[in-house]
């Protein structure tokens, strides 16, 4: 997957967003998208930077 619009076009729905420990560059122009299979089902996790902290980032679960 390349971006969020591609996830939406393939039928994935945003489940929720939460905080997670880790760093994502604030200068990054692309989202970090990783496959996910776990408690909420199967889909993708999208990591985006948190501008309030350098030790945490946001993770959004996209589930089909």
mmCIF file of the N, C-alpha and C atoms, coordinates in Angstrom:
data_MODEL
# 
_entry.id   MODEL 
# 
loop_
_atom_site.group_PDB 
_atom_site.id 
_atom_site.type_symbol 
_atom_site.label_atom_id 
_atom_site.label_alt_id 
_atom_site.label_comp_id 
_atom_site.label_asym_id 
_atom_site.label_entity_id 
_atom_site.label_seq_id 
_atom_site.pdbx_PDB_ins_code 
_atom_site.Cartn_x 
_atom_site.Cartn_y 
_atom_site.Cartn_z 
_atom_site.occupancy 
_atom_site.B_iso_or_equiv 
_atom_site.pdbx_formal_charge 
_atom_site.auth_seq_id 
_atom_site.auth_comp_id 
_atom_site.auth_asym_id 
_atom_site.auth_atom_id 
_atom_site.pdbx_PDB_model_num 
ATOM 1   N N  . UNK A 1 1  ? 0.835   -1.175 0.000  1.00 0.00 ? 1  UNK A N  1 
ATOM 2   C CA . UNK A 1 1  ? 0.000   0.000  0.000  1.00 0.00 ? 1  UNK A CA 1 
ATOM 3   C C  . UNK A 1 1  ? 0.884   1.244  0.000  1.00 0.00 ? 1  UNK A C  1 
ATOM 4   N N  . UNK A 1 2  ? 0.439   2.230  -0.725 1.00 0.00 ? 2  UNK A N  1 
ATOM 5   C CA . UNK A 1 2  ? 1.226   3.450  -0.854 1.00 0.00 ? 2  UNK A CA 1 
ATOM 6   C C  . UNK A 1 2  ? 0.743   4.571  0.061  1.00 0.00 ? 2  UNK A C  1 
ATOM 7   N N  . UNK A 1 3  ? -0.585  4.762  0.157  1.00 0.00 ? 3  UNK A N  1 
ATOM 8   C CA . UNK A 1 3  ? -1.094  5.866  0.962  1.00 0.00 ? 3  UNK A CA 1 
ATOM 9   C C  . UNK A 1 3  ? -2.510  5.574  1.457  1.00 0.00 ? 3  UNK A C  1 
ATOM 10  N N  . UNK A 1 4  ? -3.045  6.506  2.208  1.00 0.00 ? 4  UNK A N  1 
ATOM 11  C CA . UNK A 1 4  ? -4.360  6.329  2.828  1.00 0.00 ? 4  UNK A CA 1 
ATOM 12  C C  . UNK A 1 4  ? -5.474  6.290  1.787  1.00 0.00 ? 4  UNK A C  1 
ATOM 13  N N  . UNK A 1 5  ? -5.375  7.090  0.750  1.00 0.00 ? 5  UNK A N  1 
ATOM 14  C CA . UNK A 1 5  ? -6.420  7.083  -0.299 1.00 0.00 ? 5  UNK A CA 1 
ATOM 15  C C  . UNK A 1 5  ? -6.526  5.715  -0.955 1.00 0.00 ? 5  UNK A C  1 
ATOM 16  N N  . UNK A 1 6  ? -5.397  5.044  -1.112 1.00 0.00 ? 6  UNK A N  1 
ATOM 17  C CA . UNK A 1 6  ? -5.408  3.698  -1.687 1.00 0.00 ? 6  UNK A CA 1 
ATOM 18  C C  . UNK A 1 6  ? -6.092  2.720  -0.732 1.00 0.00 ? 6  UNK A C  1 
ATOM 19  N N  . UNK A 1 7  ? -5.879  2.884  0.577  1.00 0.00 ? 7  UNK A N  1 
ATOM 20  C CA . UNK A 1 7  ? -6.559  2.028  1.555  1.00 0.00 ? 7  UNK A CA 1 
ATOM 21  C C  . UNK A 1 7  ? -8.068  2.221  1.477  1.00 0.00 ? 7  UNK A C  1 
ATOM 22  N N  . UNK A 1 8  ? -8.505  3.481  1.401  1.00 0.00 ? 8  UNK A N  1 
ATOM 23  C CA . UNK A 1 8  ? -9.938  3.773  1.328  1.00 0.00 ? 8  UNK A CA 1 
ATOM 24  C C  . UNK A 1 8  ? -10.562 3.199  0.067  1.00 0.00 ? 8  UNK A C  1 
ATOM 25  N N  . UNK A 1 9  ? -9.839  3.295  -1.043 1.00 0.00 ? 9  UNK A N  1 
ATOM 26  C CA . UNK A 1 9  ? -10.389 2.797  -2.309 1.00 0.00 ? 9  UNK A CA 1 
ATOM 27  C C  . UNK A 1 9  ? -10.505 1.269  -2.327 1.00 0.00 ? 9  UNK A C  1 
ATOM 28  N N  . UNK A 1 10 ? -9.730  0.583  -1.494 1.00 0.00 ? 10 UNK A N  1 
ATOM 29  C CA . UNK A 1 10 ? -9.787  -0.878 -1.441 1.00 0.00 ? 10 UNK A CA 1 
ATOM 30  C C  . UNK A 1 10 ? -10.749 -1.383 -0.376 1.00 0.00 ? 10 UNK A C  1 
ATOM 31  N N  . UNK A 1 11 ? -11.505 -0.474 0.257  1.00 0.00 ? 11 UNK A N  1 
ATOM 32  C CA . UNK A 1 11 ? -12.541 -0.895 1.190  1.00 0.00 ? 11 UNK A CA 1 
ATOM 33  C C  . UNK A 1 11 ? -12.133 -0.940 2.645  1.00 0.00 ? 11 UNK A C  1 
ATOM 34  N N  . UNK A 1 12 ? -10.979 -0.423 3.006  1.00 0.00 ? 12 UNK A N  1 
ATOM 35  C CA . UNK A 1 12 ? -10.557 -0.404 4.402  1.00 0.00 ? 12 UNK A CA 1 
ATOM 36  C C  . UNK A 1 12 ? -11.195 0.775  5.120  1.00 0.00 ? 12 UNK A C  1 
ATOM 37  N N  . UNK A 1 13 ? -11.574 0.572  6.375  1.00 0.00 ? 13 UNK A N  1 
ATOM 38  C CA . UNK A 1 13 ? -12.197 1.605  7.192  1.00 0.00 ? 13 UNK A CA 1 
ATOM 39  C C  . UNK A 1 13 ? -11.294 1.918  8.380  1.00 0.00 ? 13 UNK A C  1 
ATOM 40  N N  . UNK A 1 14 ? -11.258 3.197  8.758  1.00 0.00 ? 14 UNK A N  1 
ATOM 41  C CA . UNK A 1 14 ? -10.462 3.604  9.912  1.00 0.00 ? 14 UNK A CA 1 
ATOM 42  C C  . UNK A 1 14 ? -11.177 3.166  11.181 1.00 0.00 ? 14 UNK A C  1 
ATOM 43  N N  . UNK A 1 15 ? -10.487 2.389  12.006 1.00 0.00 ? 15 UNK A N  1 
ATOM 44  C CA . UNK A 1 15 ? -11.072 1.883  13.241 1.00 0.00 ? 15 UNK A CA 1 
ATOM 45  C C  . UNK A 1 15 ? -10.868 2.878  14.377 1.00 0.00 ? 15 UNK A C  1 
ATOM 46  N N  . UNK A 1 16 ? -9.620  3.173  14.701 1.00 0.00 ? 16 UNK A N  1 
ATOM 47  C CA . UNK A 1 16 ? -9.312  4.155  15.730 1.00 0.00 ? 16 UNK A CA 1 
ATOM 48  C C  . UNK A 1 16 ? -7.849  4.573  15.648 1.00 0.00 ? 16 UNK A C  1 
ATOM 49  N N  . UNK A 1 17 ? -7.522  5.632  16.363 1.00 0.00 ? 17 UNK A N  1 
ATOM 50  C CA . UNK A 1 17 ? -6.157  6.154  16.425 1.00 0.00 ? 17 UNK A CA 1 
ATOM 51  C C  . UNK A 1 17 ? -5.722  6.186  17.875 1.00 0.00 ? 17 UNK A C  1 
ATOM 52  N N  . UNK A 1 18 ? -4.460  5.825  18.124 1.00 0.00 ? 18 UNK A N  1 
ATOM 53  C CA . UNK A 1 18 ? -3.944  5.862  19.489 1.00 0.00 ? 18 UNK A CA 1 
ATOM 54  C C  . UNK A 1 18 ? -2.474  6.281  19.479 1.00 0.00 ? 18 UNK A C  1 
ATOM 55  N N  . UNK A 1 19 ? -1.954  6.490  20.662 1.00 0.00 ? 19 UNK A N  1 
ATOM 56  C CA . UNK A 1 19 ? -0.555  6.822  20.875 1.00 0.00 ? 19 UNK A CA 1 
ATOM 57  C C  . UNK A 1 19 ? 0.261   5.542  20.949 1.00 0.00 ? 19 UNK A C  1 
ATOM 58  N N  . UNK A 1 20 ? 1.470   5.557  20.419 1.00 0.00 ? 20 UNK A N  1 
ATOM 59  C CA . UNK A 1 20 ? 2.369   4.425  20.598 1.00 0.00 ? 20 UNK A CA 1 
ATOM 60  C C  . UNK A 1 20 ? 3.790   4.942  20.717 1.00 0.00 ? 20 UNK A C  1 
ATOM 61  N N  . UNK A 1 21 ? 4.612   4.194  21.392 1.00 0.00 ? 21 UNK A N  1 
ATOM 62  C CA . UNK A 1 21 ? 6.006   4.593  21.568 1.00 0.00 ? 21 UNK A CA 1 
ATOM 63  C C  . UNK A 1 21 ? 6.755   4.362  20.260 1.00 0.00 ? 21 UNK A C  1 
ATOM 64  N N  . UNK A 1 22 ? 7.512   5.350  19.840 1.00 0.00 ? 22 UNK A N  1 
ATOM 65  C CA . UNK A 1 22 ? 8.284   5.265  18.615 1.00 0.00 ? 22 UNK A CA 1 
ATOM 66  C C  . UNK A 1 22 ? 8.403   6.630  17.979 1.00 0.00 ? 22 UNK A C  1 
ATOM 67  N N  . UNK A 1 23 ? 9.319   6.769  17.056 1.00 0.00 ? 23 UNK A N  1 
ATOM 68  C CA . UNK A 1 23 ? 9.549   8.063  16.419 1.00 0.00 ? 23 UNK A CA 1 
ATOM 69  C C  . UNK A 1 23 ? 9.303   7.970  14.926 1.00 0.00 ? 23 UNK A C  1 
ATOM 70  N N  . UNK A 1 24 ? 8.533   8.895  14.403 1.00 0.00 ? 24 UNK A N  1 
ATOM 71  C CA . UNK A 1 24 ? 8.318   9.057  12.970 1.00 0.00 ? 24 UNK A CA 1 
ATOM 72  C C  . UNK A 1 24 ? 8.759   10.483 12.645 1.00 0.00 ? 24 UNK A C  1 
ATOM 73  N N  . UNK A 1 25 ? 9.596   10.645 11.656 1.00 0.00 ? 25 UNK A N  1 
ATOM 74  C CA . UNK A 1 25 ? 10.134  11.952 11.306 1.00 0.00 ? 25 UNK A CA 1 
ATOM 75  C C  . UNK A 1 25 ? 9.022   12.931 10.954 1.00 0.00 ? 25 UNK A C  1 
ATOM 76  N N  . UNK A 1 26 ? 9.123   14.137 11.464 1.00 0.00 ? 26 UNK A N  1 
ATOM 77  C CA . UNK A 1 26 ? 8.139   15.176 11.170 1.00 0.00 ? 26 UNK A CA 1 
ATOM 78  C C  . UNK A 1 26 ? 8.305   15.711 9.756  1.00 0.00 ? 26 UNK A C  1 
ATOM 79  N N  . UNK A 1 27 ? 9.459   15.495 9.170  1.00 0.00 ? 27 UNK A N  1 
ATOM 80  C CA . UNK A 1 27 ? 9.731   15.960 7.809  1.00 0.00 ? 27 UNK A CA 1 
ATOM 81  C C  . UNK A 1 27 ? 9.294   14.939 6.762  1.00 0.00 ? 27 UNK A C  1 
ATOM 82  N N  . UNK A 1 28 ? 8.877   13.779 7.201  1.00 0.00 ? 28 UNK A N  1 
ATOM 83  C CA . UNK A 1 28 ? 8.480   12.710 6.291  1.00 0.00 ? 28 UNK A CA 1 
ATOM 84  C C  . UNK A 1 28 ? 7.286   13.129 5.435  1.00 0.00 ? 28 UNK A C  1 
ATOM 85  N N  . UNK A 1 29 ? 7.366   12.858 4.141  1.00 0.00 ? 29 UNK A N  1 
ATOM 86  C CA . UNK A 1 29 ? 6.276   13.204 3.230  1.00 0.00 ? 29 UNK A CA 1 
ATOM 87  C C  . UNK A 1 29 ? 5.368   12.009 2.950  1.00 0.00 ? 29 UNK A C  1 
ATOM 88  N N  . UNK A 1 30 ? 5.770   10.820 3.349  1.00 0.00 ? 30 UNK A N  1 
ATOM 89  C CA . UNK A 1 30 ? 4.947   9.630  3.151  1.00 0.00 ? 30 UNK A CA 1 
ATOM 90  C C  . UNK A 1 30 ? 4.610   9.007  4.504  1.00 0.00 ? 30 UNK A C  1 
ATOM 91  N N  . UNK A 1 31 ? 3.465   8.374  4.572  1.00 0.00 ? 31 UNK A N  1 
ATOM 92  C CA . UNK A 1 31 ? 3.061   7.693  5.801  1.00 0.00 ? 31 UNK A CA 1 
ATOM 93  C C  . UNK A 1 31 ? 3.757   6.348  5.889  1.00 0.00 ? 31 UNK A C  1 
ATOM 94  N N  . UNK A 1 32 ? 4.046   5.936  7.092  1.00 0.00 ? 32 UNK A N  1 
ATOM 95  C CA . UNK A 1 32 ? 4.639   4.616  7.319  1.00 0.00 ? 32 UNK A CA 1 
ATOM 96  C C  . UNK A 1 32 ? 3.481   3.635  7.491  1.00 0.00 ? 32 UNK A C  1 
ATOM 97  N N  . UNK A 1 33 ? 3.297   2.750  6.523  1.00 0.00 ? 33 UNK A N  1 
ATOM 98  C CA . UNK A 1 33 ? 2.173   1.807  6.528  1.00 0.00 ? 33 UNK A CA 1 
ATOM 99  C C  . UNK A 1 33 ? 2.718   0.388  6.663  1.00 0.00 ? 33 UNK A C  1 
ATOM 100 N N  . UNK A 1 34 ? 2.195   -0.334 7.664  1.00 0.00 ? 34 UNK A N  1 
ATOM 101 C CA . UNK A 1 34 ? 2.640   -1.712 7.905  1.00 0.00 ? 34 UNK A CA 1 
ATOM 102 C C  . UNK A 1 34 ? 1.426   -2.638 7.979  1.00 0.00 ? 34 UNK A C  1 
ATOM 103 N N  . UNK A 1 35 ? 1.565   -3.866 7.498  1.00 0.00 ? 35 UNK A N  1 
ATOM 104 C CA . UNK A 1 35 ? 0.452   -4.828 7.614  1.00 0.00 ? 35 UNK A CA 1 
ATOM 105 C C  . UNK A 1 35 ? 0.154   -5.133 9.078  1.00 0.00 ? 35 UNK A C  1 
ATOM 106 N N  . UNK A 1 36 ? -1.099  -5.453 9.356  1.00 0.00 ? 36 UNK A N  1 
ATOM 107 C CA . UNK A 1 36 ? -1.530  -5.740 10.720 1.00 0.00 ? 36 UNK A CA 1 
ATOM 108 C C  . UNK A 1 36 ? -2.467  -6.934 10.725 1.00 0.00 ? 36 UNK A C  1 
ATOM 109 N N  . UNK A 1 37 ? -2.237  -7.837 11.663 1.00 0.00 ? 37 UNK A N  1 
ATOM 110 C CA . UNK A 1 37 ? -3.134  -8.966 11.904 1.00 0.00 ? 37 UNK A CA 1 
ATOM 111 C C  . UNK A 1 37 ? -3.120  -9.195 13.402 1.00 0.00 ? 37 UNK A C  1 
ATOM 112 N N  . UNK A 1 38 ? -4.244  -8.929 14.040 1.00 0.00 ? 38 UNK A N  1 
ATOM 113 C CA . UNK A 1 38 ? -4.257  -9.042 15.490 1.00 0.00 ? 38 UNK A CA 1 
ATOM 114 C C  . UNK A 1 38 ? -5.644  -8.949 16.070 1.00 0.00 ? 38 UNK A C  1 
ATOM 115 N N  . UNK A 1 39 ? -5.716  -8.341 17.224 1.00 0.00 ? 39 UNK A N  1 
ATOM 116 C CA . UNK A 1 39 ? -6.932  -8.269 18.026 1.00 0.00 ? 39 UNK A CA 1 
ATOM 117 C C  . UNK A 1 39 ? -8.122  -7.656 17.277 1.00 0.00 ? 39 UNK A C  1 
ATOM 118 N N  . UNK A 1 40 ? -7.868  -6.662 16.431 1.00 0.00 ? 40 UNK A N  1 
ATOM 119 C CA . UNK A 1 40 ? -8.953  -5.951 15.763 1.00 0.00 ? 40 UNK A CA 1 
ATOM 120 C C  . UNK A 1 40 ? -9.292  -6.531 14.396 1.00 0.00 ? 40 UNK A C  1 
ATOM 121 N N  . UNK A 1 41 ? -8.544  -7.510 13.932 1.00 0.00 ? 41 UNK A N  1 
ATOM 122 C CA . UNK A 1 41 ? -8.783  -8.113 12.628 1.00 0.00 ? 41 UNK A CA 1 
ATOM 123 C C  . UNK A 1 41 ? -7.541  -8.010 11.756 1.00 0.00 ? 41 UNK A C  1 
ATOM 124 N N  . UNK A 1 42 ? -7.745  -7.967 10.449 1.00 0.00 ? 42 UNK A N  1 
ATOM 125 C CA . UNK A 1 42 ? -6.636  -7.850 9.504  1.00 0.00 ? 42 UNK A CA 1 
ATOM 126 C C  . UNK A 1 42 ? -6.741  -6.546 8.746  1.00 0.00 ? 42 UNK A C  1 
ATOM 127 N N  . UNK A 1 43 ? -5.599  -5.951 8.491  1.00 0.00 ? 43 UNK A N  1 
ATOM 128 C CA . UNK A 1 43 ? -5.575  -4.691 7.773  1.00 0.00 ? 43 UNK A CA 1 
ATOM 129 C C  . UNK A 1 43 ? -4.197  -4.073 7.807  1.00 0.00 ? 43 UNK A C  1 
ATOM 130 N N  . UNK A 1 44 ? -4.164  -2.768 8.078  1.00 0.00 ? 44 UNK A N  1 
ATOM 131 C CA . UNK A 1 44 ? -2.902  -2.034 8.082  1.00 0.00 ? 44 UNK A CA 1 
ATOM 132 C C  . UNK A 1 44 ? -2.849  -1.079 9.262  1.00 0.00 ? 44 UNK A C  1 
ATOM 133 N N  . UNK A 1 45 ? -1.620  -0.784 9.716  1.00 0.00 ? 45 UNK A N  1 
ATOM 134 C CA . UNK A 1 45 ? -1.374  0.239  10.718 1.00 0.00 ? 45 UNK A CA 1 
ATOM 135 C C  . UNK A 1 45 ? -0.660  1.389  10.011 1.00 0.00 ? 45 UNK A C  1 
ATOM 136 N N  . UNK A 1 46 ? -1.155  2.601  10.215 1.00 0.00 ? 46 UNK A N  1 
ATOM 137 C CA . UNK A 1 46 ? -0.551  3.786  9.612  1.00 0.00 ? 46 UNK A CA 1 
ATOM 138 C C  . UNK A 1 46 ? 0.033   4.631  10.743 1.00 0.00 ? 46 UNK A C  1 
ATOM 139 N N  . UNK A 1 47 ? 1.349   4.866  10.695 1.00 0.00 ? 47 UNK A N  1 
ATOM 140 C CA . UNK A 1 47 ? 2.044   5.650  11.701 1.00 0.00 ? 47 UNK A CA 1 
ATOM 141 C C  . UNK A 1 47 ? 2.248   7.071  11.202 1.00 0.00 ? 47 UNK A C  1 
ATOM 142 N N  . UNK A 1 48 ? 1.887   8.051  12.018 1.00 0.00 ? 48 UNK A N  1 
ATOM 143 C CA . UNK A 1 48 ? 2.076   9.455  11.673 1.00 0.00 ? 48 UNK A CA 1 
ATOM 144 C C  . UNK A 1 48 ? 2.767   10.159 12.841 1.00 0.00 ? 48 UNK A C  1 
ATOM 145 N N  . UNK A 1 49 ? 3.498   11.229 12.572 1.00 0.00 ? 49 UNK A N  1 
ATOM 146 C CA . UNK A 1 49 ? 4.242   11.908 13.642 1.00 0.00 ? 49 UNK A CA 1 
ATOM 147 C C  . UNK A 1 49 ? 3.321   12.620 14.623 1.00 0.00 ? 49 UNK A C  1 
ATOM 148 N N  . UNK A 1 50 ? 3.776   12.713 15.847 1.00 0.00 ? 50 UNK A N  1 
ATOM 149 C CA . UNK A 1 50 ? 3.102   13.478 16.894 1.00 0.00 ? 50 UNK A CA 1 
ATOM 150 C C  . UNK A 1 50 ? 3.973   14.704 17.145 1.00 0.00 ? 50 UNK A C  1 
ATOM 151 N N  . UNK A 1 51 ? 3.420   15.886 16.954 1.00 0.00 ? 51 UNK A N  1 
ATOM 152 C CA . UNK A 1 51 ? 4.212   17.104 17.068 1.00 0.00 ? 51 UNK A CA 1 
ATOM 153 C C  . UNK A 1 51 ? 4.396   17.565 18.509 1.00 0.00 ? 51 UNK A C  1 
ATOM 154 N N  . UNK A 1 52 ? 3.759   16.894 19.459 1.00 0.00 ? 52 UNK A N  1 
ATOM 155 C CA . UNK A 1 52 ? 3.915   17.238 20.876 1.00 0.00 ? 52 UNK A CA 1 
ATOM 156 C C  . UNK A 1 52 ? 5.039   16.456 21.546 1.00 0.00 ? 52 UNK A C  1 
ATOM 157 N N  . UNK A 1 53 ? 5.522   15.409 20.891 1.00 0.00 ? 53 UNK A N  1 
ATOM 158 C CA . UNK A 1 53 ? 6.503   14.535 21.519 1.00 0.00 ? 53 UNK A CA 1 
ATOM 159 C C  . UNK A 1 53 ? 7.461   13.973 20.479 1.00 0.00 ? 53 UNK A C  1 
ATOM 160 N N  . UNK A 1 54 ? 8.683   13.728 20.889 1.00 0.00 ? 54 UNK A N  1 
ATOM 161 C CA . UNK A 1 54 ? 9.642   13.092 19.988 1.00 0.00 ? 54 UNK A CA 1 
ATOM 162 C C  . UNK A 1 54 ? 9.815   11.607 20.324 1.00 0.00 ? 54 UNK A C  1 
ATOM 163 N N  . UNK A 1 55 ? 9.131   11.131 21.367 1.00 0.00 ? 55 UNK A N  1 
ATOM 164 C CA . UNK A 1 55 ? 9.246   9.730  21.761 1.00 0.00 ? 55 UNK A CA 1 
ATOM 165 C C  . UNK A 1 55 ? 8.004   8.919  21.414 1.00 0.00 ? 55 UNK A C  1 
ATOM 166 N N  . UNK A 1 56 ? 6.937   9.588  20.999 1.00 0.00 ? 56 UNK A N  1 
ATOM 167 C CA . UNK A 1 56 ? 5.692   8.903  20.677 1.00 0.00 ? 56 UNK A CA 1 
ATOM 168 C C  . UNK A 1 56 ? 5.189   9.338  19.306 1.00 0.00 ? 56 UNK A C  1 
ATOM 169 N N  . UNK A 1 57 ? 4.365   8.484  18.703 1.00 0.00 ? 57 UNK A N  1 
ATOM 170 C CA . UNK A 1 57 ? 3.735   8.812  17.432 1.00 0.00 ? 57 UNK A CA 1 
ATOM 171 C C  . UNK A 1 57 ? 2.303   8.290  17.479 1.00 0.00 ? 57 UNK A C  1 
ATOM 172 N N  . UNK A 1 58 ? 1.523   8.625  16.464 1.00 0.00 ? 58 UNK A N  1 
ATOM 173 C CA . UNK A 1 58 ? 0.147   8.132  16.376 1.00 0.00 ? 58 UNK A CA 1 
ATOM 174 C C  . UNK A 1 58 ? 0.116   6.885  15.497 1.00 0.00 ? 58 UNK A C  1 
ATOM 175 N N  . UNK A 1 59 ? -0.728  5.949  15.863 1.00 0.00 ? 59 UNK A N  1 
ATOM 176 C CA . UNK A 1 59 ? -0.967  4.769  15.024 1.00 0.00 ? 59 UNK A CA 1 
ATOM 177 C C  . UNK A 1 59 ? -2.470  4.689  14.769 1.00 0.00 ? 59 UNK A C  1 
ATOM 178 N N  . UNK A 1 60 ? -2.833  4.569  13.499 1.00 0.00 ? 60 UNK A N  1 
ATOM 179 C CA . UNK A 1 60 ? -4.233  4.453  13.090 1.00 0.00 ? 60 UNK A CA 1 
ATOM 180 C C  . UNK A 1 60 ? -4.434  3.081  12.481 1.00 0.00 ? 60 UNK A C  1 
ATOM 181 N N  . UNK A 1 61 ? -5.452  2.375  12.950 1.00 0.00 ? 61 UNK A N  1 
ATOM 182 C CA . UNK A 1 61 ? -5.749  1.035  12.462 1.00 0.00 ? 61 UNK A CA 1 
ATOM 183 C C  . UNK A 1 61 ? -6.781  1.126  11.343 1.00 0.00 ? 61 UNK A C  1 
ATOM 184 N N  . UNK A 1 62 ? -6.450  0.566  10.183 1.00 0.00 ? 62 UNK A N  1 
ATOM 185 C CA . UNK A 1 62 ? -7.351  0.487  9.025  1.00 0.00 ? 62 UNK A CA 1 
ATOM 186 C C  . UNK A 1 62 ? -7.686  -0.983 8.839  1.00 0.00 ? 62 UNK A C  1 
ATOM 187 N N  . UNK A 1 63 ? -8.952  -1.345 9.034  1.00 0.00 ? 63 UNK A N  1 
ATOM 188 C CA . UNK A 1 63 ? -9.394  -2.734 9.021  1.00 0.00 ? 63 UNK A CA 1 
ATOM 189 C C  . UNK A 1 63 ? -10.423 -2.923 7.901  1.00 0.00 ? 63 UNK A C  1 
ATOM 190 N N  . UNK A 1 64 ? -10.371 -4.072 7.253  1.00 0.00 ? 64 UNK A N  1 
ATOM 191 C CA . UNK A 1 64 ? -11.325 -4.384 6.175  1.00 0.00 ? 64 UNK A CA 1 
ATOM 192 C C  . UNK A 1 64 ? -12.537 -5.083 6.745  1.00 0.00 ? 64 UNK A C  1 
# 
